Amino acid sequence: MIQGNGLVAFQNAKNELVGRFGELMQWINTHGIHLSDAQTGVNSTDQQSGDDLSSASSGLSALIANPNR
C-alpha cells in the first residue's frame, strides 16, 4: 500500500496524467482527427504486414528446402 509522500506523489502524477489526457482529447477534437479511422488504417497496415511476412517466410522456406531450385 502506498502511504505518506509516495501516496501524495502518486495522486499528483495521476491528476497530471488525467489533465494531460483531457488536453490531448481536446487537441484531437479541435484538429478533426478521427481515432476510429486512424485505428482502421493501423489495423489494415498491420494485417498487410503480417500477410507480407508470411508470404516471404513461405518463399524462404521453399528456397531452403530446395536450394537447387
C-alpha positions as CSV (number, residue, x, y, z in Angstrom):
1,M,0.0,0.0,0.0
2,I,1.3,3.4,-0.9
3,Q,1.5,5.8,2.1
4,G,2.8,9.2,3.0
5,N,4.8,11.2,0.5
6,G,4.6,8.3,-2.0
7,L,0.8,8.5,-2.0
8,V,0.8,12.2,-2.5
9,A,3.3,11.9,-5.4
10,F,1.2,9.1,-6.9
11,Q,-2.0,11.2,-6.6
12,N,-0.3,14.2,-8.2
13,A,1.0,12.2,-11.0
14,K,-2.4,10.7,-11.6
15,N,-4.0,14.1,-11.6
16,E,-1.4,15.4,-14.1
17,L,-1.9,12.4,-16.4
18,V,-5.7,12.8,-16.3
19,G,-5.3,16.5,-17.1
20,R,-2.9,15.9,-20.0
21,F,-5.1,13.2,-21.4
22,G,-8.0,15.7,-21.4
23,E,-5.8,18.2,-23.2
24,L,-4.9,15.6,-25.8
25,M,-8.5,14.7,-26.4
26,Q,-9.4,18.3,-26.8
27,W,-6.5,18.8,-29.3
28,I,-7.7,15.7,-31.2
29,N,-11.2,17.0,-31.4
30,T,-10.0,20.6,-32.4
31,H,-7.9,19.2,-35.2
32,G,-10.6,16.9,-36.6
33,I,-8.7,13.7,-36.0
34,H,-10.9,10.7,-36.0
35,L,-9.3,8.0,-33.9
36,S,-11.5,5.2,-35.3
37,D,-10.4,6.0,-38.8
38,A,-6.8,6.0,-37.7
39,Q,-7.2,2.7,-35.9
40,T,-8.7,1.2,-39.1
41,G,-5.7,2.3,-41.0
42,V,-3.3,0.8,-38.4
43,N,-5.2,-2.5,-38.4
44,S,-5.1,-2.7,-42.2
45,T,-1.4,-1.9,-42.3
46,D,-0.7,-4.5,-39.5
47,Q,-2.7,-7.2,-41.4
48,Q,-0.9,-6.4,-44.7
49,S,2.5,-6.5,-42.9
50,G,1.6,-9.9,-41.4
51,D,0.5,-11.2,-44.8
52,D,3.7,-10.0,-46.5
53,L,5.8,-11.5,-43.8
54,S,4.0,-14.9,-44.0
55,S,4.4,-14.9,-47.8
56,A,8.1,-14.0,-47.6
57,S,8.6,-16.7,-44.9
58,S,6.9,-19.3,-47.1
59,G,9.1,-18.3,-50.1
60,L,12.2,-18.5,-48.0
61,S,11.2,-21.9,-46.5
62,A,10.8,-23.2,-50.1
63,L,14.2,-22.0,-51.1
64,I,15.8,-23.5,-48.1
65,A,14.0,-26.9,-48.7
66,N,15.1,-26.9,-52.4
67,P,18.3,-24.9,-52.7
68,N,18.9,-26.1,-56.3
69,R,15.5,-24.8,-57.4
